Amino acid sequence: MLPIRDENPTVHTPVITYAIIAVNLAVWVFIQGMGAEPTLSNSVCTLGLIPGELLGRLPSGMEVPVGPGTSCMVGGPNLLAPLTSMFTHGSWLHVLGNMWFLHVFGNNVEDAMGKVRFLAFYLLSGLAAATAQVLSAPGSAIPMIGASGAIGGVMGGYVLLYPRAGIQTFVFLGIWARMLVLPAFVMLGYWFVLQLLSGALAPTEGGGVAFWAHVGGFLAGIALTPLFTNRRLLAEHRAAVGD
């Protein structure tokens, strides 16, 4: 399933959502060299989160392969890695896919929280996602990067705030493809179950998608949303859209 847009207009301009997208794209272009090597691998080494390094479970000086002919040298725990890792990506598809999901769901969550609260909510969701992934494989030498854990928190917040909002979704099953309008709780519920099953079936020490970060971010988003929602803004949003 690929969300195209939601049928849930916003009242205020989502300044923070746009700013987060801009920062992620700027990091990808100017710091990660748009995926060119060795810039990409070097950025993953310096900005990515290596669970075993953060927890001190990997020996100092150990080489961790991250790309063709490129390795990270394990050093002391990088306490900023849980934060910096959520603004780095591994490919064009990775960064554009994440930013698209944030574009679709972030504006309405920001509309219900306000700028400052939404920024704090986004960062805390990302840190919770990183924590979940580290706990799932505390000795892993595989760098974790990507905004998807924080965006998972945004999606968790969205489904709690607007469970019945219509999501125009491109659904494809083999040769069958159709554009459907699905309630948010159906589309995002399917996404969450898929992450949960994939995390349970995937090897914890292998590379690839950080499914437990997605799960942790989504659950954190649900837990944090009542604390960060501005009731006045939410009421204003619902009045504007006739909910």
Secondary structure, DSSP 8 states (H G I E B T S, - for coil): -EEEEES---SS--HHHHHHHHHHHHIIIIISGGG-TTHHHHHHHHHSB-HHHHTT-S-TT-EEEEETTEEEE--S--TTHHHHGGG--SSHHHHHHHHHHHHHHHHHHHHHH-HHHHHHHHHHHHHHHHHHHHHHSTT--S-B--SHHHHHHHHHHHHHH-TT-EEEEEEEETTEEEEEEEEHHHHHHHHHHHHHHHHHHS-TTS-S--HHHHHHHHHHHHHHHHHH--HHHHHHHHHHHT-
